[in-house]
Amino acid sequence: MQTIPEPTAIQRASMQAVVKRFREIGYTYEACAKRLGVDPFFGIPFNTLRRPDWVPDPKHGTDLLISLFINGNSIPLSEADPFFSASDLDDLAKMALIEISDTTIHSNLSLFPCFNHYIVTDTIQIHPHFNQAMWLFAGSFIFGTVIDHLLSCKTRERALDLCTGAGIHALIASRHCREVIGIDNNPRAVAFANFNKAFNAIDNVEFLVGDVYKPAEGPFDAILSHPPYIPDAGSQSGSNFWSGGATGNEIVQRIIADLPVHLKDPGICLIFSIFPDLNSHSAQPYFDQWLSGHSTRFDILDNSTRMPGIQNTPYVEKSPGCRETVFRGGIFALRQSQQTGVYETNALPASQACYHIFAPDGSIASNHEMDRLTAWVMTR
């Protein structure tokens, strides 16, 4: 069975020297946005399908690293030499971040600058022979920005990141929480998350292999999740980074159903997911069903909007009627209610939705949804 080696941590000082070199070269979130000619309002369009006309300048360090670590191109050693010493390249190879031949360097992994961290994942290509660590698509950046902003408004003691993947959201949460636990059922993803923890010199996060909440011991005052949610009748939910089962809801349903046990009061749960639209202009029927007799214990802020095209994801098997289903998705915030639970919608038309939360410099831009989310969080 063909596989690709997981990244390997080396001595911390050596890893930090590589991180410092990346920053000196200009491989940062802001610099990548500038080189790609975009405002990072939807996360940077690292996917080459969204920037087909972009041509890297091999003499520019940021372009060189986008080409190597995002586009997956081989780079002539002669182009890398102005930016990396022989020791730098040797350390990158020891970490399995690059392979070096006589004349070129190549990476079998992706490495993203992200929220002042560096996150290593598998590449965007689907690997049928192993369960890969998810590439950072736009949703990871959107959700990461919301987590970073909302947790900075009100520090939490213990956070739990479910379906953590390569650990991006747990590592972001670590800035604002005393302790963070990230759980994923994929041992490969957890290996990547542990590498990213070491590579970014973060010590207050623990990554565990487990099934949704197991084996974490709660309760937690922040629960985060960007679970697999693509409707896929051809694969079991959680068996890859995208499948939420035939309807897409199988994992998020379990997360919501057990919130009463694991979420402290006061506490907040943030989930980025999608649901089949029931023509009710919200996902409230799902939450009422999944929380069962506990639905009145929770206030819920629904920031979802209709998301046409989700059902056309190319690598999934469609369940009957899936192509005709309209989905809605976005960020859902939940908290224990002080009285009787209130379900509120905070959604705007898709053209004005939560994807437009970034200013050109990558910071939060003031808008309806983010302002409302912030106010909602700060009331408890």
C-alpha positions as CSV (number, residue, x, y, z in Angstrom):
1,M,0.0,0.0,0.0
2,Q,1.5,3.3,-1.1
3,T,1.8,6.0,1.6
4,I,3.7,9.2,2.2
5,P,5.9,9.6,5.3
6,E,4.5,11.7,8.1
7,P,6.5,14.8,9.2
8,T,9.0,14.1,11.9
9,A,10.0,16.5,14.7
10,I,13.7,17.1,15.3
11,Q,15.5,19.2,17.9
12,R,13.3,22.2,18.8
13,A,16.1,24.7,18.2
14,S,16.6,23.4,14.7
15,M,12.9,23.6,13.9
16,Q,12.7,27.1,15.3
17,A,15.7,28.1,13.0
18,V,13.7,26.9,10.0
19,V,10.6,28.8,11.2
20,K,12.7,31.9,11.6
21,R,14.1,31.4,8.1
22,F,10.6,31.1,6.6
23,R,9.7,34.5,8.2
24,E,12.8,36.1,7.0
25,I,12.1,34.9,3.4
26,G,8.6,36.3,3.7
27,Y,6.6,33.2,3.8
28,T,3.7,34.7,5.8
29,Y,0.0,34.8,5.4
30,E,0.0,38.5,4.5
31,A,2.9,38.1,2.1
32,C,1.2,35.2,0.3
33,A,-2.0,37.2,-0.1
34,K,0.0,40.1,-1.6
35,R,1.9,37.9,-4.0
36,L,-1.3,36.2,-5.1
37,G,-2.9,39.6,-5.6
38,V,-5.9,38.9,-3.3
39,D,-7.6,40.4,-0.3
40,P,-7.6,37.4,2.1
41,F,-11.4,37.7,2.8
42,F,-12.1,34.1,2.0
43,G,-8.8,32.7,3.2
44,I,-6.1,32.9,0.7
45,P,-7.0,31.1,-2.6
46,F,-4.1,28.6,-2.2
47,N,-6.1,26.1,-4.4
48,T,-4.5,26.4,-7.9
49,L,-8.0,26.0,-9.5
50,R,-8.9,29.4,-8.1
51,R,-5.8,31.2,-9.4
52,P,-5.1,29.5,-12.8
53,D,-3.2,32.5,-14.3
54,W,-0.8,33.0,-11.4
55,V,2.8,32.5,-12.4
56,P,5.5,32.4,-9.6
57,D,8.6,34.5,-9.8
58,P,11.4,32.0,-9.0
59,K,13.6,34.9,-7.7
60,H,11.0,35.8,-5.1
61,G,11.2,33.8,-1.9
62,T,7.5,33.8,-1.1
63,D,6.7,32.6,-4.6
64,L,9.3,29.9,-4.4
65,L,7.8,28.5,-1.2
66,I,4.2,28.7,-2.6
67,S,5.3,26.8,-5.6
68,L,7.1,24.2,-3.5
69,F,4.8,23.6,-0.6
70,I,1.4,24.6,-2.0
71,N,1.5,23.9,-5.7
72,G,3.7,20.8,-5.2
73,N,6.2,21.7,-7.9
74,S,9.8,20.6,-7.9
75,I,12.3,23.4,-7.4
76,P,15.8,23.5,-8.9
77,L,18.4,23.6,-6.2
78,S,19.9,26.6,-7.9
79,E,16.7,28.6,-7.2
80,A,16.6,27.5,-3.5
81,D,20.3,28.2,-2.8
82,P,19.8,32.0,-2.4
83,F,17.2,31.4,0.3
84,F,18.3,28.3,2.2
85,S,21.7,27.2,3.6
86,A,22.8,23.6,3.3
87,S,21.9,23.1,7.0
88,D,18.4,24.5,6.4
89,L,17.8,22.1,3.6
90,D,19.2,19.2,5.6
91,D,16.8,20.0,8.5
92,L,13.8,20.2,6.2
93,A,14.7,16.8,4.8
94,K,15.1,15.3,8.3
95,M,11.6,16.5,9.0
96,A,10.3,14.9,5.8
97,L,9.2,18.3,4.6
98,I,11.3,18.0,1.4
99,E,13.2,15.4,-0.6
100,I,16.5,16.4,-2.2
101,S,17.9,15.0,-5.4
102,D,21.0,16.0,-7.2
103,T,19.4,19.0,-8.9
104,T,16.0,19.6,-7.4
105,I,14.0,19.7,-4.2
106,H,10.4,18.5,-3.9
107,S,7.8,18.2,-1.1
108,N,5.2,15.4,-0.8
109,L,3.4,17.5,1.9
110,S,1.8,21.0,2.0
111,L,3.0,23.6,4.4
112,F,0.9,26.7,5.0
113,P,1.6,30.0,6.8
114,C,-1.5,30.4,8.9
115,F,-2.3,32.8,11.8
116,N,1.3,33.3,12.6
117,H,1.8,29.6,12.7
118,Y,3.0,27.0,10.1
119,I,0.7,24.1,9.5
120,V,1.8,20.9,7.6
121,T,-0.9,18.7,6.0
122,D,-1.1,16.2,3.2
123,T,-1.4,17.6,-0.3
124,I,-4.7,18.6,-1.9
125,Q,-4.7,15.4,-4.1
126,I,-6.9,12.6,-2.9
127,H,-4.9,9.6,-1.8
128,P,-7.0,6.5,-2.1
129,H,-4.6,4.2,-0.2
130,F,-4.5,6.0,3.2
131,N,-6.6,8.4,5.3
132,Q,-4.9,11.7,4.8
133,A,-4.5,14.8,7.0
134,M,-6.9,17.4,5.5
135,W,-5.4,20.2,3.4
136,L,-6.3,23.7,4.5
137,F,-9.3,24.8,2.4
138,A,-11.1,28.1,2.7
139,G,-13.3,27.0,5.6
140,S,-10.3,26.3,7.8
141,F,-9.1,29.9,7.5
142,I,-12.6,31.3,8.0
143,F,-13.3,29.2,11.1
144,G,-9.8,29.9,12.4
145,T,-10.3,33.6,12.1
146,V,-13.6,33.4,14.0
147,I,-12.0,31.2,16.7
148,D,-9.0,33.6,17.1
149,H,-11.3,36.6,17.4
150,L,-14.0,35.2,19.7
151,L,-11.7,33.5,22.1
152,S,-9.6,36.6,22.4
153,C,-12.7,38.5,23.5
154,K,-13.1,36.2,26.5
155,T,-10.4,33.9,27.6
156,R,-11.4,30.3,28.3
157,E,-9.7,27.8,30.6
158,R,-10.1,24.5,28.8
159,A,-10.9,24.1,25.1
160,L,-11.7,20.9,23.1
161,D,-11.3,20.7,19.3
162,L,-13.2,17.8,17.8
163,C,-12.2,16.4,14.4
164,T,-9.0,18.4,14.8
165,G,-7.3,17.2,11.6
166,A,-3.8,18.6,11.4
167,G,-4.5,20.7,14.5
168,I,-5.0,24.2,13.1
169,H,-7.9,25.3,15.2
170,A,-6.6,23.7,18.5
171,L,-3.3,25.6,17.9
172,I,-5.1,28.9,17.3
173,A,-7.2,28.3,20.5
174,S,-4.0,27.7,22.5
175,R,-3.3,31.4,22.4
176,H,-6.4,32.1,24.5
177,C,-6.8,29.0,26.7
178,R,-4.9,27.5,29.5
179,E,-5.3,24.0,28.1
180,V,-6.5,22.6,24.7
181,I,-7.2,19.1,23.7
182,G,-7.6,18.1,20.1
183,I,-9.2,14.8,19.1
184,D,-9.3,13.0,15.7
185,N,-10.1,9.4,14.8
186,N,-7.3,9.4,12.2
187,P,-3.9,8.5,13.7
188,R,-2.2,10.1,10.7
189,A,-4.0,13.4,11.3
190,V,-3.0,13.3,14.9
191,A,0.6,12.6,14.0
192,F,0.5,15.8,11.8
193,A,-1.1,17.7,14.6
194,N,1.6,16.7,17.0
195,F,4.3,17.7,14.5
196,N,2.6,21.1,14.0
197,K,2.5,21.6,17.8
198,A,6.3,20.9,18.0
199,F,7.1,22.9,14.9
200,N,5.3,26.0,16.3
201,A,6.8,25.4,19.8
202,I,3.4,25.2,21.5
203,D,3.2,23.4,24.8
204,N,-0.4,23.8,26.1
205,V,-2.1,21.5,23.6
206,E,-2.5,17.7,23.7
207,F,-3.6,15.7,20.7
208,L,-5.4,12.4,21.1
209,V,-6.7,9.6,18.8
210,G,-10.3,9.1,19.6
211,D,-13.9,8.9,18.5
212,V,-15.6,12.4,18.8
213,Y,-15.5,13.1,22.6
214,K,-13.6,10.0,23.7
215,P,-11.1,9.9,25.4
216,A,-11.2,13.5,26.6
217,E,-12.4,14.1,30.1
218,G,-14.7,17.2,30.4
219,P,-16.3,19.5,30.9
220,F,-14.9,22.2,28.7
221,D,-15.7,25.9,28.5
222,A,-15.0,26.0,24.8
223,I,-15.8,23.3,22.3
224,L,-14.8,23.7,18.7
225,S,-15.4,21.6,15.6
226,H,-15.0,21.7,11.8
227,P,-16.2,18.1,11.3
228,P,-16.4,16.1,8.0
229,Y,-19.7,17.2,6.5
230,I,-19.8,16.4,2.8
231,P,-22.7,14.1,2.0
232,D,-21.1,10.9,0.7
233,A,-23.0,7.6,0.3
234,G,-19.8,5.8,-0.8
235,S,-17.8,6.1,2.4
236,Q,-18.5,5.8,6.1
237,S,-18.6,9.0,8.1
238,G,-15.2,9.8,9.5
239,S,-13.4,7.3,7.3
240,N,-11.8,10.2,5.4
241,F,-11.5,14.0,5.9
242,W,-14.7,14.9,4.1
243,S,-17.4,12.3,4.6
244,G,-20.2,13.0,7.0
245,G,-22.1,10.0,5.8
246,A,-25.0,9.9,3.2
247,T,-26.6,13.1,4.5
248,G,-23.4,14.7,5.8
249,N,-24.8,15.0,9.3
250,E,-23.7,11.9,11.1
251,I,-20.7,13.4,12.9
252,V,-22.1,16.8,13.8
253,Q,-25.2,15.1,15.1
254,R,-23.1,13.2,17.6
255,I,-21.3,16.4,18.6
256,I,-24.5,18.3,19.2
257,A,-26.3,15.5,21.0
258,D,-23.5,15.2,23.7
259,L,-23.0,18.9,24.3
260,P,-25.1,18.9,27.5
261,V,-22.6,16.5,29.1
262,H,-19.4,18.2,27.9
263,L,-20.0,21.9,27.7
264,K,-19.6,23.9,30.9
265,D,-21.9,26.8,31.9
266,P,-20.8,29.4,31.1
267,G,-19.2,28.0,27.9
268,I,-19.4,28.3,24.2
269,C,-19.5,25.8,21.3
270,L,-18.5,26.9,17.8
271,I,-19.2,24.6,14.9
272,F,-18.5,25.1,11.2
273,S,-20.7,22.7,9.2
274,I,-23.5,22.3,6.6
275,F,-27.0,20.9,6.7
276,P,-29.6,20.0,4.1
277,D,-31.9,23.0,3.9
278,L,-35.4,22.2,5.1
279,N,-36.8,25.4,3.7
280,S,-37.0,26.8,7.2
281,H,-34.2,29.4,6.5
282,S,-32.3,28.0,9.5
283,A,-31.0,24.7,10.9
284,Q,-33.2,24.9,14.0
285,P,-35.1,21.6,13.2
286,Y,-31.8,19.7,13.4
287,F,-30.8,21.2,16.7
288,D,-34.2,20.6,18.2
289,Q,-34.0,16.9,17.2
290,W,-30.4,16.3,18.2
291,L,-30.6,18.0,21.6
292,S,-33.8,16.1,22.2
293,G,-35.1,17.1,25.6
294,H,-32.2,19.5,26.2
295,S,-32.9,22.0,23.4
296,T,-34.4,24.6,25.7
297,R,-31.2,24.6,27.7
298,F,-29.2,26.2,24.9
299,D,-29.1,29.6,23.1
300,I,-28.1,29.1,19.5
301,L,-26.8,31.7,17.0
302,D,-27.2,30.4,13.5
303,N,-24.8,32.2,11.0
304,S,-25.6,29.9,8.1
305,T,-26.5,30.8,4.5
306,R,-27.4,28.7,1.5
307,M,-24.4,27.0,-0.1
308,P,-25.2,25.9,-3.7
309,G,-22.8,23.4,-5.2
310,I,-21.7,21.5,-2.0
311,Q,-23.5,18.4,-3.3
312,N,-21.3,18.5,-6.5
313,T,-18.0,17.8,-4.7
314,P,-16.3,15.7,-7.4
315,Y,-14.8,12.8,-5.4
316,V,-18.0,11.6,-3.5
317,E,-20.7,9.2,-4.3
318,K,-24.1,11.0,-4.2
319,S,-26.9,9.6,-2.1
320,P,-30.3,9.5,-3.8
321,G,-31.7,13.0,-4.2
322,C,-28.5,14.6,-3.0
323,R,-28.0,16.5,-6.3
324,E,-31.4,18.1,-5.9
325,T,-30.8,19.0,-2.2
326,V,-29.9,22.6,-1.3
327,F,-27.5,22.9,1.6
328,R,-26.9,25.7,4.1
329,G,-23.8,26.1,6.0
330,G,-21.7,28.4,8.2
331,I,-20.8,28.9,11.8
332,F,-23.1,27.9,14.6
333,A,-22.6,29.1,18.1
334,L,-24.2,27.5,21.1
335,R,-24.1,28.2,24.9
336,Q,-26.0,27.1,28.0
337,S,-29.1,29.3,28.4
338,Q,-29.7,31.3,31.5
339,Q,-33.5,31.0,31.0
340,T,-35.3,29.2,28.1
341,G,-33.1,28.6,25.1
342,V,-33.4,31.1,22.2
343,Y,-32.6,30.2,18.6
344,E,-31.5,33.3,16.6
345,T,-30.5,33.6,13.0
346,N,-27.7,36.0,12.0
347,A,-27.4,35.1,8.3
348,L,-27.2,37.5,5.4
349,P,-27.5,36.8,1.7
350,A,-24.6,34.7,0.3
351,S,-23.1,37.8,-1.3
352,Q,-22.7,39.4,2.1
353,A,-22.2,36.3,4.3
354,C,-19.5,35.5,6.8
355,Y,-16.9,34.9,4.1
356,H,-16.4,38.7,4.0
357,I,-14.9,39.0,7.5
358,F,-11.3,39.9,6.5
359,A,-9.8,43.3,5.9
360,P,-7.1,43.5,3.2
361,D,-4.3,43.1,5.8
362,G,-5.9,39.8,7.1
363,S,-7.4,41.4,10.2
364,I,-11.1,41.2,11.2
365,A,-13.2,43.7,9.3
366,S,-16.2,45.1,11.0
367,N,-19.4,43.6,9.6
368,H,-22.8,42.5,10.7
369,E,-22.1,38.9,11.4
370,M,-18.8,39.3,13.2
371,D,-20.2,42.2,15.3
372,R,-23.2,40.1,16.2
373,L,-21.2,37.1,17.1
374,T,-18.9,39.1,19.3
375,A,-21.8,40.8,21.1
376,W,-23.5,37.4,21.6
377,V,-20.3,35.8,23.1
378,M,-19.7,38.8,25.4
379,T,-23.1,38.7,27.0
380,R,-22.1,35.6,29.0
